[in-house]
Amino acid sequence: MRILLTILFSGLMAFSSLAQSANMQAVQIYTDDQLLDLIKENKHLSQVVLDECQLVQDIEARANKANMPSYQFLWGDMLAFGVCVKKDIPLGLHYMNLAADQGLSEGLEQLGRYYHIGKFMQVDIDKAIVYLKTAASLNNLKAQMRLASLYEQGYGSPLDYPALYSQLHNSLTDDKKTHKKISQLLAQLATKMPPQVIEDAKRRSYTN
């Protein structure tokens, strides 16, 4: 009887180990396109949690060793907010900056937003505009809209108004609320420029 129980126990342990292994393998690392889509929808952190933090080591490796900007952004956000890892705001911002330095528009937009609202750092509108202008030139609609709001408040240079007007005029969205907001921002910008400058801005491209 003891031998039989030992065999059964060993079988159950082996089955449990296989089940855990299968469960771990069920979560595949995100492709770069999948991760970028998650970031654009602001679902990247919640997805890591939904995946039960199984991909932490893979994410860190792609951020730290492969230097992939999308993963640097994700890893930085995880560190800054303490998602599945110990919270480390300075290190998190470091990785976000690495992603921004590689031209990731989402990273540029987020840092611009943080400087604008004072998230993790003191409010610095000048720095916010630098990040947002670069993100806007990369067709980041969130950055373009935030930048337009800052210009409406009197920040920035009038020399930059035509570029932003062109970017917003040529932006694409299927969201009615966003479309309406863009129309309002364009109308506000238009009051700051002569008609001929507005017409020229509509025809020119100011995006990369």
C-alpha positions in Angstrom: 0.0 0.0 0.0 2.8 2.4 0.9 4.5 1.7 -2.4 1.2 2.3 -4.3 0.7 5.6 -2.4 4.3 6.7 -3.2 3.7 6.0 -6.9 0.4 7.9 -6.9 2.0 10.8 -5.1 4.9 10.9 -7.5 2.5 10.8 -10.4 0.5 13.7 -9.1 3.6 15.8 -8.5 4.8 15.1 -12.0 1.4 16.0 -13.4 1.4 19.2 -11.4 4.8 20.1 -12.6 3.8 19.5 -16.2 0.7 21.6 -15.7 2.6 24.5 -14.3 5.1 24.2 -17.1 2.3 24.2 -19.7 0.8 27.2 -18.1 4.0 29.1 -18.1 4.5 28.3 -21.8 1.0 29.5 -22.6 2.0 33.1 -22.3 4.1 34.2 -25.3 6.3 37.2 -25.4 4.6 40.1 -27.3 5.8 41.0 -30.8 7.0 44.5 -31.3 3.8 45.4 -33.2 1.6 43.8 -30.5 3.3 45.8 -27.7 3.1 49.1 -29.6 -0.6 48.5 -30.1 -1.0 47.9 -26.3 1.0 51.0 -25.5 -1.0 53.2 -27.9 -4.2 52.0 -26.2 -2.5 52.4 -22.7 -3.1 48.7 -22.0 0.5 47.6 -21.7 0.7 47.5 -17.9 -2.7 45.8 -17.4 -1.6 43.2 -20.0 1.5 42.4 -18.0 -0.7 41.9 -14.9 -3.2 39.8 -16.8 -0.3 37.6 -17.9 0.4 37.1 -14.1 3.8 38.7 -14.4 5.2 35.7 -16.2 7.1 37.7 -18.7 9.1 40.0 -16.4 12.5 38.5 -17.2 11.8 38.5 -20.9 10.7 42.1 -20.8 13.8 43.2 -18.9 16.1 41.3 -21.3 14.5 43.0 -24.3 14.8 46.4 -22.7 18.3 46.0 -21.2 20.1 43.7 -23.6 18.3 43.9 -26.9 17.7 47.7 -26.4 14.2 47.5 -28.0 12.6 50.9 -27.5 9.1 49.5 -27.1 10.3 47.2 -24.3 12.4 50.0 -22.8 9.2 52.0 -22.5 7.3 49.1 -21.0 10.1 48.2 -18.6 10.4 51.9 -17.6 6.6 52.1 -16.9 6.7 48.9 -14.9 9.5 50.2 -12.7 8.0 53.7 -12.3 4.6 52.3 -11.2 5.9 49.2 -9.4 4.0 46.7 -11.7 5.3 43.2 -11.1 8.6 44.6 -9.9 9.9 46.7 -7.1 9.1 50.4 -7.7 12.1 52.4 -8.8 11.0 55.8 -10.3 14.5 57.1 -11.3 15.4 53.9 -13.1 11.9 53.8 -14.7 12.4 57.3 -16.1 15.8 56.3 -17.3 14.4 53.6 -19.5 11.6 55.8 -20.7 14.3 58.3 -21.8 16.2 55.5 -23.6 13.0 54.7 -25.5 12.5 58.4 -26.3 16.1 58.8 -27.4 15.5 56.0 -30.0 12.5 58.0 -31.4 9.6 56.1 -29.8 6.8 58.6 -30.1 4.9 57.1 -27.2 7.9 57.6 -25.0 8.4 61.1 -26.1 4.7 61.9 -25.6 4.6 60.4 -22.1 7.7 62.3 -20.9 6.2 65.5 -22.3 2.9 64.8 -20.5 4.8 64.0 -17.2 6.7 67.4 -17.5 3.4 69.1 -18.3 1.4 67.8 -15.3 4.3 67.3 -12.9 4.1 63.5 -12.7 7.2 62.1 -11.0 9.0 65.4 -11.6 8.4 69.1 -11.2 6.3 70.9 -13.8 8.5 72.2 -16.6 6.5 73.5 -19.6 9.6 74.2 -21.7 10.8 70.6 -21.5 7.3 69.4 -22.0 7.0 71.3 -25.3 10.4 69.9 -26.5 9.2 66.3 -26.0 5.7 67.0 -27.3 6.9 68.8 -30.5 9.2 65.8 -31.3 6.4 63.3 -30.7 3.9 65.5 -32.7 6.3 65.4 -35.7 6.2 61.6 -35.5 2.4 61.7 -35.9 1.6 61.1 -32.3 -2.0 62.5 -32.0 -2.0 62.7 -28.2 1.1 64.9 -28.3 -0.3 67.1 -31.0 -3.5 67.7 -29.1 -1.7 68.4 -25.8 0.7 70.8 -27.6 -2.3 72.7 -29.1 -3.7 73.1 -25.7 -0.4 74.5 -24.4 -0.2 76.9 -27.3 -3.7 78.1 -26.6 -2.6 78.9 -23.1 0.1 81.1 -24.4 3.1 78.8 -24.2 5.5 78.1 -27.0 6.5 80.1 -30.1 4.1 81.5 -32.7 6.6 80.2 -35.3 5.6 76.7 -34.4 1.8 77.2 -34.9 1.8 76.4 -38.7 3.5 73.0 -38.2 1.1 72.0 -35.5 -1.9 73.2 -37.5 -0.8 71.1 -40.5 -0.3 68.0 -38.3 -3.7 68.3 -36.7 -5.4 69.2 -40.0 -4.0 66.0 -41.6 -4.5 63.8 -38.6 -6.8 60.7 -38.8 -9.2 59.3 -36.2 -12.5 57.4 -36.3 -13.4 58.6 -32.8 -16.1 61.3 -32.9 -15.2 62.9 -29.6 -11.5 63.1 -30.6 -12.5 64.5 -34.1 -14.6 67.2 -32.4 -11.8 68.1 -30.1 -9.4 68.4 -33.0 -11.8 70.7 -34.8 -11.9 72.9 -31.7 -8.2 73.0 -31.4 -7.8 73.9 -35.1 -10.3 76.7 -34.7 -8.3 78.1 -31.8 -5.0 77.9 -33.6 -6.5 79.6 -36.6 -7.2 82.7 -34.6 -3.5 83.1 -34.0 -2.4 83.0 -37.7 -3.1 85.0 -40.9 -5.4 83.2 -43.4 -2.6 82.8 -46.0 -0.4 81.0 -43.4 -3.3 78.7 -42.5 -3.8 77.8 -46.2 -0.1 77.1 -46.6 0.0 75.0 -43.5 -2.9 72.8 -44.9 -0.8 72.0 -48.0 2.5 71.4 -46.3 3.8 68.4 -44.4 5.5 68.8 -41.1 5.7 65.2 -40.0 8.5 62.7 -40.3 
